[in-house]
Every structure is written in structure tokens, then in C-alpha cells.
Amino acid sequence: MTEPDGELLGPTVHRQLRQLVLSGELEPGAPLSVLALSARLGVSRSPVREAVQQLISEGLAVTVPHAGARVAVVDDERIREVLAVRAVLDGLAASCAATRLTESDLGKLTAILATQERFLRDNTDPARDTELDLEFHTFIRDRAGNATLASELARLEAQAHLYRGDLWTHPRNRSTALREHRRILDALESGHPADARAAAEAHVCGLITRLDRH
């Protein structure tokens, strides 16, 4: 079997490894052996090595002396730090996006929330639910028109989903998060930057409150 072109293979391998990490299939602290991962994905070592380095740069993996790369561990203290910073930046992203979103953009966000609502009737699926949450927030930050902001938020959002508490899985938390997402969308539809900022910040602050209750 011929391996795909390197320019296409690299992003694909990174996306696959990232999903394995964010879904929990590769648990926090799990070793990221280039040899083992290349065998698992059926690709050569070079794109896997590059993908692991990308995960490290994104804060999803760390290098442990004498042990190589491992999936990063996010504990209660770390998640509070991540969410505190993310609240401010999410608010900024929503504020910037509020005056830039088109009707088509708002329709896309509405569709994401409809999918989230439909899946509330099903059991938690970490990979699926993580992907939908990231899709919602990624879409907003990418429409903010600030590349530096988008880059920093991408790291923080990914790191937040490394946390293996019940923030993302408890049925009540999933329902609450969806309501908060709807408030963000309502504020974005209004086109008022201040309202969008407040709704986005409140959502992340709500995550911190739920964390303190667990």
C-alpha cells in the first residue's frame, strides 16, 4: 500500500492523534511512542514524530525526562488556570465575532446546537461531544478576525478537554452547557459585542463553578 503524499499525510496524522487524545482513547499520562503510534496508524514514523511535536506545542503533550513524550495531565488546579484565562479570551472572541457573523454563519452555529440537543437524549460519547463543543467554539473564534487570539484559544480549549472530570460528561452539565451555548448564540444574533462577551465569559465561568461543585 502506497503512503499518501507527505503534505496531505502530516495534517491527517496530527488530526488522528489529536482526536485520540481528546477522546480519551490515549489517556492523560499515556506514552506517545512514535514506533507504536506509527504501527497503530499504519504510517511511517516521520509524520507521527511531527504530529507528536505539534501536540507538545499545543499543550496536549509533554516531554518527560528519560521517558519521552506523554499525553499531558490536566488536574483540578491546572483546569482552573486554563478556564480563568479562557473566560477572558472567549469573551473577546465573541465580542469581535458579534459584528462579523453573516446569516450563513449564524445558521451554522444553530445547526451545531441542534445536533448537540439531539444527542442529549443519547449516552455520553466523549469523542463526539468533545468534537461538537470544539466545533462551536472554534467557529466563533475563527470568525473573530484575530489570528493571535484564535491561536491562543485553540490551545486553551484543547487543554481544557484533556480534563477527565465530569465537566463534559454528566447529563446535567451537558444540558447546562447547551443552554449557555444558546445564550451565546442569542447574543451573537443580536449583534451586540458587549452582550456576546458577557454570555461567552459566563459560559466558561459556569464551567469553573461546576468544577468546584464536583
N, C-alpha and C positions, 0 to 999 in steps of 0.2 A: 504494500500500500504506500503510495507516494504522499509524503507530508505536505500540507498546504504551504503556499508561499509565506515566507517569514514575516512580511509586512502584515499579512492577514492573521497569521498564527499567533503572534505575540499578544495582541489585544484579546483574542479568543481565549488563550490560556489564562491571562490575567483575569478575565471575566469569570471563567470557570472556577479558579481558585478563590476569588473574592466571594463568589456565591457559596462555595463550600464552607468558607469561614463564617460568613454572615448567617447562614442557615443553621450553624452549629454542628454540621457534619464533621468539620475539623474544629474540635472544641478548644476553648482557651487553654493555652499551655501546650497544645499538641505540637509535636515536631514537624517542621516543614522540610523534610528531606527531599532534595532535588531528585535524587535517584528514585525514591519511592513514588514521588508525585509524577515523574515523567512516565513511569511504568503504569501508574493508575490512569493517567490521561491518554496514554498511547502516543506520546510525542517525545521529541528529543529533549535533552537536558537544557539546552541553551534558552529556549523561550520560558521554561519553568524557572530557571535561575533569574531571568529578568523579571518575571512575574512576582517572584518572592521578594525581590528588591523593591518592586513597586508597592507591595503590601507593607513593607517596612516603612517606606516613605509616607504612606497613608496612615501610619499608626496602627495598622491592623496586625502587624507582626513586629517582633523584636529580635535582636541578636543576643543570644546568651553566651557568655564566655565559655569556651570549651564544649559547647553543646549545639552551636549553630542557630538557625532561625527557628522561632516558635511563634504560634499564634499568641497575640497579646492577651493579657488578662486584665479585665476591667472590673474592679471591685467597687464596693459602695462609695468609698472616698473618691475614687477616680471618676465614677459616673456623675457624682455631684459637681465636680470641677468641669467636666465636659458639658453638662447640661447648663450650668451657670453661664458659661461663655456662649453656648449655642443659643440661649434665650435672646441675648442681645443681638447676635448676628442674624438669627431667624427673623427677628423684628425688623431689622434693617432691610433684609431681602424682601420681605413682604411689603414694606413701605415703598421701596423702589419699584417693585413689580406692579403695585396698585395702579399706576398711571400708564403702564406699558402693555398690559394684557389686552389682547383682542377678544372678540366674541368667540373665535375659534379656540383660543387659549382657555377661556372660561369653560367652554364646552368640554375640553379635555379634562380639566380638573373635576368637573361634575361627573364625568364618566368614571374617573378613578374612585371617587367617593361612592358611586353607585355599586361598583364592584366590591369595595370594602364592606358596604352594607349587606350585600348579598351573601358574602362569606361569613358574616357574623352568625348565621344560622348553622354553620359548619364547625367542626372541631378546629382548634388552632393548628395551623400549618406554618411553622416558623419561616421556612423559605418563602412561601407565598406571601405571608403577611408582612414580612420584612421588605420584600420587593415592592409591595404596594405602598407601604409607608414611605420608603425611599423615593419611589416614583413621584409621589405627591409633592414632597419637599424639594426634590431635585428640580421638578418642573418650575416651581416658584423661583428658586434661587437662580436658575438659568435664565429666567425672564427678567431678572433684576438689572441686567446690563452692567454688572460689575464682576470682572473675571477674578480679581483677587478675593472678593467676598465669596464667590462661588467655589473657589478652590479650598478656602479655609472651612467653609460649611460642609463640603464633601467629606473632608477628613473627620470633622466632629460628628456628623451624622452616622458615618460608618462606625466610628469608635463607640458611639452610643449603643449601636445594635450588637456590639460584642457582649454587652452586659447580659448575663443569663438569669436574671431575676424574673419576676412575673410582670414587669412593666409592659411587655408586649404580648403576653400570653393569657393573663387572667381575663375571663369573659367580661367582667365589669370594667376593667381597664381598657379593653378593646372598644367597648361601647362608648366609654367616656372620651377616648381619643378620637373616635369618629365624630362625636358631637363637636369637639374642639376644632376638628378639621373643617366642619361645616361652618363654624363661626368665622374661620379664616377665609373661606371661600365667599361667604356673605360680605365680609369687609372688603375683599378684593373686588367683588362685583359692584360695590358702592363707589369704588374709585377713590376712596379717601385714604391717603397714606397713613395718617395717624391711627385710624381705626384698624387698618391692616397690621400695623406694627403692634398695636395693643393685643390683638387677637393671637398673633403668632407668638408673642412673648408669653401670653397667658397659657398657651398650649404647652410650651416647654416648662414653664413654672409648675404647671399641673403635673407633669412627669416627675418633677422633683418632690412635690407633695405626695404623690402616690408611692414614690420610693421610700419616703420617710415613714409611711404607714405600714410597709411590708414587714 
